[in-house]
Amino acid sequence: MALENAVLIATSFGLYYVGSDAIRPWMSDIHIGAGFGLPLLLVVHILLGRRTARQKTQAPLQRACEVDLFDADDHRPRRR
């Protein structure tokens, strides 16, 4: 995410400050591609973050079921 934003910032400065007609179309294409790619990257970032968070919260419960502290079917503490 940070790299994508850095590319957008660098190319926007380049478009604004570089007056060369040879570099401007090249920089414009990079800026447009990075801009259109940003929403896709954001969705991937959110989905991966949610998956990681879900795995971190489920791991302690799975370990508890493995050591027979919880019933594996309904995830409630076992009665002894």
Backbone torsions as a table, in degrees:
resi	resn	phi	psi	omega
1	MET	NA	-43.9	-178.7
2	ALA	-65.5	-40.1	179.4
3	LEU	-64.8	-41.2	178.3
4	GLU	-61.0	-44.6	178.5
5	ASN	-67.6	-35.5	177.6
6	ALA	-64.5	-39.3	177.4
7	VAL	-64.0	-43.8	178.9
8	LEU	-63.0	-41.1	178.9
9	ILE	-66.0	-46.7	-178.2
10	ALA	-63.1	-43.1	-179.0
11	THR	-72.3	-30.0	177.1
12	SER	-69.0	-40.6	174.7
13	PHE	-63.4	-40.9	178.9
14	GLY	-62.4	-40.5	178.6
15	LEU	-66.1	-35.2	-176.4
16	TYR	-79.7	-41.6	-172.0
17	TYR	-99.1	-24.2	-178.6
18	VAL	-84.3	123.4	-177.6
19	GLY	-98.0	1.6	-177.0
20	SER	-72.8	128.6	179.0
21	ASP	-73.1	-18.7	179.3
22	ALA	-78.2	-34.0	-176.0
23	ILE	-89.7	-29.8	-173.9
24	ARG	-57.3	-47.5	179.0
25	PRO	-64.1	-37.5	178.9
26	TRP	-62.8	-46.7	-179.5
27	MET	-68.6	-35.2	178.4
28	SER	-64.9	-42.4	178.6
29	ASP	-62.7	-41.8	177.9
30	ILE	-63.4	-43.7	-178.9
31	HIS	-64.2	-42.8	179.4
32	ILE	-65.9	-44.3	178.9
33	GLY	-62.3	-43.1	178.6
34	ALA	-66.5	-37.1	179.3
35	GLY	-66.6	-40.5	178.0
36	PHE	-73.5	-27.4	178.9
37	GLY	-79.2	-18.7	-176.6
38	LEU	-61.4	-46.1	178.6
39	PRO	-61.3	-38.8	177.7
40	LEU	-63.5	-44.9	178.9
41	LEU	-63.2	-37.8	178.9
42	LEU	-64.3	-42.6	178.4
43	VAL	-63.7	-44.3	178.4
44	VAL	-61.9	-42.2	179.4
45	HIS	-60.6	-45.0	-179.7
46	ILE	-65.7	-45.2	-178.8
47	LEU	-64.5	-41.8	178.4
48	LEU	-66.6	-38.0	177.7
49	GLY	-64.9	-41.0	178.0
50	ARG	-66.4	-39.5	179.4
51	ARG	-65.4	-41.8	178.9
52	THR	-64.5	-42.9	179.2
53	ALA	-64.0	-39.9	179.1
54	ARG	-64.8	-40.5	179.8
55	GLN	-66.2	-37.3	-179.9
56	LYS	-68.4	-33.9	-179.8
57	THR	-81.2	-25.7	-179.7
58	GLN	-85.0	-24.3	-176.4
59	ALA	-60.6	-46.4	179.2
60	PRO	-62.3	-36.2	178.9
61	LEU	-66.6	-40.5	179.0
62	GLN	-65.2	-40.8	178.1
63	ARG	-64.7	-39.0	179.1
64	ALA	-64.2	-37.4	177.5
65	CYS	-68.5	-33.4	-179.2
66	GLU	-69.0	-33.8	-179.6
67	VAL	-91.7	11.4	172.0
68	ASP	69.1	29.9	174.1
69	LEU	-87.8	-26.8	-177.8
70	PHE	-124.3	151.5	174.3
71	ASP	-75.1	126.6	-174.9
72	ALA	-68.1	-23.0	-177.2
73	ASP	-79.8	-45.7	-175.3
74	ASP	-116.1	2.3	174.3
75	HIS	59.7	32.9	174.3
76	ARG	-108.4	153.9	179.8
77	PRO	-59.5	141.9	178.5
78	ARG	-72.7	141.2	175.1
79	ARG	-92.3	136.3	-178.9
80	ARG	-110.7	NA	NA
